[in-house]
């Protein structure tokens, strides 16, 4: 008669408690669990990507271009706002600076203030602020190699750095497909190109930047000079050389200048007539009296112009404050370096507005 233990014993080394059978089974279970987890993760990632793609498509399909009534962000990172944390201004200058810090104005991305590695974080902060306030965001990208041809705003990045910088900006813009983003790309770059003898180089640089900035709800405007600079045909020819008519909204005029709104609208129409349907925006940040003529560097006696979103027609999408009033044009007329906050200029530019507000 066999013992109970003998009846339940299998071949040598293969009993129920033997590792020879249990180990393969445990390994198979672990592999199965890992496969199931991997499949679930892959499905979740695919679902998230699909939802994100649908959202981007919806935002792109329903995106409205800038128009009359468009309100852009008053940047919390503006130089006017930062100047309020500093001393050295009298009461009138501080009042002017505080007023300008609250006005919807484009934010200028420069490598001096927002270098590679920081620009993306700045754009993300600005898109978040625009989303919270339910407004649009206007950005000026100003860091092209050989910027301003060595004049008051000389500087810019090397070719390689510029590509990485633009990619960083584009990535941050793409992360906010729900925010309307207006990009003024490299003011003066085209209008100055004949004088700098680098038209072909500039066109190629801008074309590459436009390609990198193709993200949802982003409206790009090239440099369009202004009415007292190049003729409409000359300006249109330069814009045509960039060869991006199907990828940009149009061009920006009067950026950092003082020409009248009437003259700029007429100029924009004349340029657009040669560009088969391109649109424009006009900078009205400092053209309240439009008495500067050909003087572009801190002309005296100027005033802020009409607020953004006031005007528009079938060619000009709208007017905006693109150049921040109160920032110097350069070391002329007693001003500091280009882009530096100048309290005296802020006071002059807002003299009529603050006087009328006080009455």
DANOR-V329671 format. One record per residue. RES is the residue in one letter. PSI is psi in degrees with one decimal (NA if undefined). Layout:
# DANOR-V329671
RES|PSI  RES|PSI
This chain:
# DANOR-V329671
X|128.3  X|145.0  X|153.1  X|-40.6  X|-31.6  X|-35.9  X|-29.8  X|0.6  X|131.9  X|-162.9  X|158.1  X|128.5  X|6.3  X|20.8  X|168.5  X|-32.6  X|4.0  X|139.6  X|-18.7  X|-31.2  X|-42.8  X|-40.5  X|-48.0  X|-40.1  X|-43.0  X|-39.3  X|-40.9  X|-40.3  X|-44.1  X|-43.7  X|-42.2  X|-43.1  X|-43.5  X|-42.6  X|-44.5  X|-44.7  X|-43.9  X|-41.7  X|-43.0  X|-43.8  X|-43.3  X|-39.8  X|-40.5  X|-45.3  X|-43.8  X|-39.8  X|-44.3  X|-44.0  X|-39.2  X|-44.4  X|-42.9  X|-41.9  X|-41.0  X|-43.4  X|-44.7  X|-41.0  X|-43.1  X|-45.5  X|-40.1  X|-42.8  X|-29.8  X|6.8  X|132.5  X|138.5  X|160.9  X|145.2  X|175.2  X|132.4  X|-11.2  X|130.4  X|127.0  X|166.0  X|140.4  X|102.3  X|126.7  X|-12.6  X|12.3  X|158.7  X|-29.9  X|-45.7  X|-42.3  X|-32.9  X|-24.6  X|-18.8  X|-2.5  X|161.9  X|176.8  X|-4.0  X|143.3  X|-179.9  X|-43.1  X|-40.7  X|-37.8  X|-39.9  X|-42.7  X|-42.3  X|-41.4  X|-41.1  X|-48.5  X|-30.7  X|-19.4  X|-2.1  X|136.7  X|116.7  X|148.4  X|149.1  X|130.4  X|118.4  X|112.1  X|149.7  X|-20.2  X|-39.5  X|-35.9  X|75.7  X|171.5  X|135.3  X|-21.7  X|-27.0  X|-41.4  X|-41.5  X|-39.1  X|-46.3  X|-40.8  X|-42.0  X|-39.2  X|-40.2  X|-36.3  X|-42.4  X|-41.5  X|-41.4  X|-45.4  X|-34.3  X|-1.0  X|49.2  X|173.7  X|165.3  X|127.4  X|126.2  X|142.5  X|123.4  X|121.6  X|77.9  X|21.4  X|143.0  X|133.8  X|29.6  X|137.6  X|15.7  X|35.4  X|9.5  X|-154.6  X|-29.6  X|29.7  X|152.8  X|-141.7  X|175.2  X|167.7  X|167.0  X|-50.5  X|-43.7  X|-38.6  X|-42.5  X|-47.1  X|-38.1  X|-47.3  X|-41.9  X|-41.2  X|-43.2  X|-45.0  X|-39.9  X|-43.0  X|-37.8  X|-40.8  X|-26.5  X|-4.0  X|63.7  X|-14.2  X|-9.6  X|131.4  X|124.6  X|126.9  X|121.5  X|118.6  X|112.5  X|110.9  X|71.7  X|144.9  X|-9.5  X|-40.6  X|-45.0  X|-29.7  X|-17.4  X|-42.2  X|-40.6  X|-34.6  X|-5.8  X|44.6  X|40.0  X|-49.4  X|-42.1  X|-45.6  X|-44.0  X|-43.3  X|-41.5  X|-44.4  X|-38.2  X|-43.7  X|-42.0  X|-42.5  X|-44.5  X|-38.6  X|-21.2  X|15.5  X|86.1  X|164.2  X|139.0  X|39.0  X|117.6  X|117.0  X|135.0  X|125.8  X|171.2  X|129.9  X|12.8  X|-143.3  X|175.1  X|-17.0  X|24.2  X|-101.1  X|157.0  X|157.9  X|-40.6  X|-38.7  X|-43.6  X|-41.5  X|-38.1  X|-40.4  X|-41.5  X|-39.1  X|-34.9  X|-26.6  X|-29.8  X|51.6  X|28.0  X|-29.7  X|-2.6  X|-3.2  X|159.1  X|-37.5  X|-133.5  X|160.2  X|133.5  X|157.4  X|15.6  X|124.7  X|19.1  X|-172.6  X|15.9  X|155.1  X|153.5  X|-41.4  X|-48.5  X|-37.2  X|-37.3  X|-43.6  X|-41.2  X|-44.9  X|-40.7  X|-39.8  X|-40.5  X|-46.3  X|-30.5  X|-24.1  X|3.0  X|12.8  X|59.5  X|1.2  X|151.2  X|177.3  X|161.8  X|153.6  X|132.6  X|119.1  X|24.1  X|-28.2  X|28.4  X|31.7  X|-28.7  X|-22.6  X|46.7  X|11.0  X|-22.2  X|-127.2  X|-3.2  X|123.7  X|-12.2  X|97.7  X|49.3  X|139.6  X|158.2  X|15.6  X|163.5  X|158.8  X|152.0  X|-165.7  X|144.1  X|154.5  X|151.3  X|9.8  X|-40.7  X|159.1  X|161.8  X|-158.0  X|-13.4  X|-51.1  X|113.5  X|-47.9  X|175.7  X|151.8  X|160.1  X|106.0  X|-53.0  X|123.5  X|115.7  X|135.5  X|-14.8  X|135.2  X|149.7  X|-16.5  X|177.2  X|70.9  X|157.2  X|27.7  X|6.2  X|162.9  X|-170.9  X|157.9  X|132.6  X|-7.9  X|142.0  X|133.0  X|97.5  X|-36.0  X|-41.4  X|-40.2  X|-42.8  X|-44.2  X|-46.1  X|-29.8  X|7.8  X|-48.7  X|-39.6  X|-49.0  X|-31.9  X|-44.7  X|-35.5  X|-32.5  X|-18.6  X|NA
